[in-house]
Amino acid sequence: MKMTYPETRKDQTVVDNYFGKEVADPYRWLEDDLSEETGSWVAAQNEVSFGYLEEIPYRQAMVDRLTELWNYEKYSAPFTRGDYTYFYKNDGLQNHSVLYRQIEGGEPEVFLDPNSFSEDGTTSLAGLSFTKDGSLAAYQISEGGSDWRKVIVIDTETMEQIGDTIVDVKFSGLSWKGNEGFYYSSYDKPEEGSELSAMTDQHKLYFHILNTPQSEDALVFGGSETPRRYIFGSVTEDERYLVIGAAVSTTGNELYIQDLNDPNGTITPIVDNFDNEHGVIHTEGETIYMTTNLGAPNQKVVKTSLDALQPENWETVIEEKEFPMTASTGGGYLFVSFLQDATTRVEQYNLDGSKVRDIELPSVGSAGGFGGRWDETEMYYSFTNYIYPTTIFKFNAETGESELYKKSGVDFDPEQYVSTQVFYTSKDGTEIPMIITHKKGVELDGNNPTMLYGYGGFGVNLTPYFSTSLIPWLENGGVYAVANLRGGGEYGEEWHKAGTKMNKQNVFDDFIAAGEYLINEKYTRSEKLAINGGSNGGLLVGAVMTQRPDLMAVAIPAVGVLDMLRYHKFTAGAGWAYDYGTSEDDKDMFDYLYGYSPYHNIDSGTCYPATMITTADHDDRVVPAHSFKFAARLQAAQSCDNPTIIRIAVNSGHGAGKPTSMIIQEQADKWAFALWNMGITELPTQE
């Protein structure tokens, strides 16, 4: 039965001219997130979407099972500041983890409880920074999932607020300079229009002195003199240097340093271009240690001195290796994590670059957290993979020994499941890795419900991780496959570049080939295949479902970049041009973007897969207009009975800080929608 959708007005007068090509945009009015008409449209769409979801007979069973699974104590690794040890803990179903602290030999006490920030859990703790002595803390809060933040400073003994709340902070860390004040970054709030969608282009680094008005905060870097889209400042652990990274896109950055010990110290460039990526990881007196991909696409570790900062003076400490590396410091050592076929390998080094040891990990998967304060011998790391619940280990930097610190309390038996890495061939012959997870004993008869997930952009690595939300899918016989597509960083910067600009089709071809592999190897068939991805991964799903609607039964593009001709006109979208290019660059780039832009490649008379588009009304990263316009055009074009609904989360953003209750409901809806549209009328676990 064909669904009835809310009427969406088409404005035939909106036409743009790109290099002589006229492009209609009849749903442009949905870009106005402040209009009553858009608000009414959102409400009407949600009424249809949630009405549809409520009719799925096992939707509530999914919610109940996820609620049951989520209800266990969750801990973070501890860290010490001043006289206290701090750690996060969630009792089970709390919307947000609570930050506790305890003094040695004492009982834990609540330090910050984000659950008290708002009644509905939509205000979250979004960042925290202590002074070196632990006497002061500055923390960020996000309201409704927005990237715009507020900053509150407290005395950690009295818990009293110090000074006014700092407002209009965005894409920022907080880095203290002694106890005097801290550095933070932000954009000017838009003067007109919506702060959730208006372009934010010039980032600025400020220094805030405690107990002074924010209006008096000193501009340190950025603004009209040095306009940059992204600027981040941090003070080194020894508190001697301010390090500034500045960029005009998501790839490549300038690097600057200022000697804070010198009253007349100026901000001095280390790298004065955006061609490569660089970061300071440690300082020792006047010696500065950095990671860089200059002349080393997989990164290397170098050092230089304050009086010889330029790249020609850099001395290699750890050479580039076969696999991409990241580096951190702690306990008096360097720790280098290598990404070998999308899984972690960790090595420990002295500062002179001599290797100390390979660090033995529990299994093949993802390890994170190696690093800490320079004078701390003990540190913590986490380990996980798709069937290894996230576990925290304590690591002794001197002995190299690991011991279990906190085991996950989730109700999951890894012995019942298998997770295997395979390599398949993409359209142009490139070998692509993919990890496939499912119950042991699953028959390869082409009849298994399968969810294929991907991202493929911005050098982002998809490494194996355990997700409680995945358990109901696996329990009910589902196969879960994650493909490491080009555009990511799994094999370094060359892998990333192979999925950018006019190579972007490689990413879609890689994903299509992953689906074909799963079908050819009898894991599933088209009628039982779903594809899913978020943000840039939402673009991936939108492009693949419009190019190959026959390949899958279900498509779930989440918070996706779906209008490739206008993405750069909203919030920080212009910074994504390194990966995408823009429709205004030149005719060739316009033609390429127009050729795959999901919104512009929906054709009337085509039977598209059952589609649930997901977005949020406070998403100021990828504005919801992308999803609104895509949904409107898809509903108008759909030629068969497959549903095309849009699920719009209210008072929520791009994803970070989302309360547990909202996560559970969204995950339940995703699994229920996918299974229902694969023709599964009853869950195997309920039979």
Secondary structure, 3 states (H helix, E strand, C coil): CCCCCCCCCCCCCCEEEECCEEEECCCHHHHCCCCHHHHHHHHHHHHHHHHHHHCCCCHHHHHHHHHHHHCCCEECCCEEECCEEEEEEECCCCCCCEEEEEECCCCCEEEECHHHCCCCCCEEEEEEEECCCCCEEEEEEEECCCCEEEEEEEECCCCCECCCCEEEEECCCCEEECCCEEEEEECCCCCCCCCCCCCCCCCEEEEEECCCCHHHCEEEEECCCCCCCEEEEEECCCCCEEEEEEECCCCCCEEEEEECCCCCCCCEEEECCCCCCEEEEEEECCEEEEEECCCCCCCEEEEEECCECCHHHCEEEECCCCCCEEEEEECCEEEEEEEECCEEEEEEECCCCCEEEEECCCCCCEEECCCCCCCCCEEEEEEEECCEEEEEEEEECCCCCEEEEECCCCCCCHHHEEEEEEEEECCCCCEEEEEEEEECCCCCCCCCCEEEECCCCCCCCCCCCCCHHHHHHHHCCCEEEEECCCCCCCCCHHHHHCCCHHHCHHHHHHHHHHHHHHHHCCCCCHHHEEEEEECHHHHHHHHHHHHCCCCCCEEEEECCCCCCCCHHHCCCHHHHHHHHCCCCCCHHHHHHHHHHCHHHHCCCCCCCCEEEEEEECCCCCCCCHHHHHHHHHHHHHCCCCCCEEEEEECCCCCCCCCCHHHHHHHHHHHHHHHHHCCCCCCCHHHC
